[in-house]
Amino acid sequence: MTFTSLALGYAFALAIGLPLLAFRTGLREEHVAEVTKARSAVYFSAAVSIGVLAAITFGVSAWQGISPDAVGWKVESAGLAFVWAIGVAAAGLATVWLVVRAGQVLKLPESRLSFVLMPRTSAEKRAFLLVAAVAAVGEEYLYRGFMYHAFADSLGGVWIAATLTSVSFGVAHGYQKTIGMLRATLLGALLAVPVIWTGSLFPSIVAHFWINAAVGLGGWKRLFPDLAAVEASGGTRAAAQELPELEVDGLLRTGLRIESSRYDGVSGFDIYDARLGVSGKVGIVFDYALRAEYQFEADALRLLDVRLSVPLSQEMVRLDVGLLMSGFGREAMESKDAIPFVTRSQGSLALAPGRQVGATLRGVALEERLRYWGGLYNGEGATFGNDDRRFLFAGRVDYNSVGEVEFFEDFVYEFGIDLAVASDSANPVLPVSRPAGDEEGTGAGIPGYAEFTGSRFVWSADAGLRYRGWMFAAEYARAEYDPE
C-alpha cells in the first residue's frame, strides 16, 4: 500500500473539509456588489488559497514518503497526453453547454455571484487566466492527484475514488448554486477519466485550464444569457475597479529628562523611537500591513510588521501570515498607543516571544467578548528564516464582560491567559538570569537577550477591573527552562 493511514486520513479531511470550508467561509450572493468592485483581488485570493492548500498537501505527501509518480506527476507519452487533453476539454465544454440548457429548461437559476466574477476588462482577463492556471494545477493535484490516488489505493476501486472526489469537487462549488454544483461534479468525473486511463495528471490539468479559459474569456455569456443581455444593453454595468484602501499611521515616543548637575547629569528632550506604517484593505479579500521603526538610541531601522491577513469567517476568524506579533500577552492584541500604562507589564514583556515570522489564527466570539489568538512561528524573532526544524507555538485567550471596551462603560471585568512553548537555540525569550559567561546579554544577536539552548515553557495570567476612568490590573508570568 502506497498511502499510509495518516495520508488517507488527510485525504478524507480534504474531501470533507474543502466543501465545508467553502460553505462556511466562501463568497455569497450578498457579496455581489463588493466582488464587482474588486474582481482581481478575489482572483488573487483564490489563487493564494489554492496554492497554499496544494503546497501543504505536497508537504504531507513528501513527509509520508509518497512519490510524485504515485499521485500522477508523470507523462509516458506527451503526444497521447495532448490528445487526451483536447478530447476532455471538448467534452467538458459540451457538458457545460448541456447543463446550462438543462438548467434553463428546468428553471434552475444560475448564481449571480458567478456572473459578476467573470472578467470584463483586459487586466481582469489577464488576472483570470492566472487564477485559471493555478486552479488547474492546484485543484487537479488535490482532487484527481492526491485524493483520488489515496482513495483508489486504500478503498480498492478507481470508480469509488472518482465518485468521491467528483462529488467533493462539485459541492465545493456551492457558491454557484445547485446548477453550478451539478456542472462541477460532472466536470470532475470527466477530468478523472484520463487519470484513470493513463495514470497522468497532465491531460486533466491542461483540459481544466482550457475549459476555465474558454468560459472566462467569453463563454460566460452563454452561461448567463439573460444577465449578459441586460448588462450589454446598459441596464446593469459592472462597477469600476475599486482601488485598494490605504491608511498611513505613525507613532512618536518622546520625553523630557531632567537630571541633577551634581552627578553630571544631562537634561533635555529625548526621542526614543518613531514608527511609520502603511496598512489597508483590498475589498473583502485581504488586509495588509507594513510597519517599520527607527530607534534613535541605537541608530537602527527595523521592520515591525509585514503582514497579510485573510478573513476566514465573515471577519470573525482571520489568518495572518508574515512578520507579526506572536499571540502572547495583552500587548499582542492592542496597538502600542492604545495600551494603558498600567497594563504594560515588564515581566510579561521580558518573557514574551515578541514579533515572529509565521502564521496566526485569531478571532472573536460571544459578541466580541471572547478573543483568541494562536500561531506557529519560526522562533527566530524578526529574522526571515529558521535555523533548524523546530518551531515556536504561542497563544492567548481573553474575555471581558462587555465586548469592545469604551471609556464610558460603568464596570468591566476582564481576564486572560497566555502560553508559549519552544525548543530552539535562538528563540528570543529572555531568561530571568543570564547564563554564566554572557554578561553582555547579546545572545541570538539581540541586545539584552541571553543565548539559551533547550526547551522553554512560558505562561501568564492577567485580570483587570475597570470603572470609567479607573483601572486595576494584575498579572502573573512564569517561565520554565530545560537546558539540552
Secondary structure, DSSP 8 states (H G I E B T S, - for coil): --S-HHHHHHHHHHHHHHHHHHHHHS--GGGHHHHHH-HHHHHHHHHHHHHHHHHHHHHHHHHTT--GGGGT---S-HHHHHHHHHHHHHHHHHHHHHHHHHHHHHT----HHHHHHS--SHHHHHHHHHHHHHHHHHHIIIIIIIIHHHHHHHHS-HHHHHHHHHHHHHHTTGGGHHHHHHHHHHHHHHHHHHHHHHS-SHHHHHHHHHHHHHIIIIIHHHHSHHHHHHHHTTSS----------EEEEEEEEEEE---GGGT---EEEEEEEEEEEEEEETTTEEEEEEEEEETTTTEEEEEEEEEEEESSTTSEEEEEEEEE-S-SGGGGS-GGGS-GGG--HHHHHHS--EEEEEEEEEEETTTTEEEEEEEE-SSTTSSS-SSS--EEEEEEEEESSSS--TT-S-EEEEEEEEEEEEESS-----SS--TT-TT-BGGG-TTB----EEEEEEEEEEEEEETTEEEEEEEEEEEEEE-
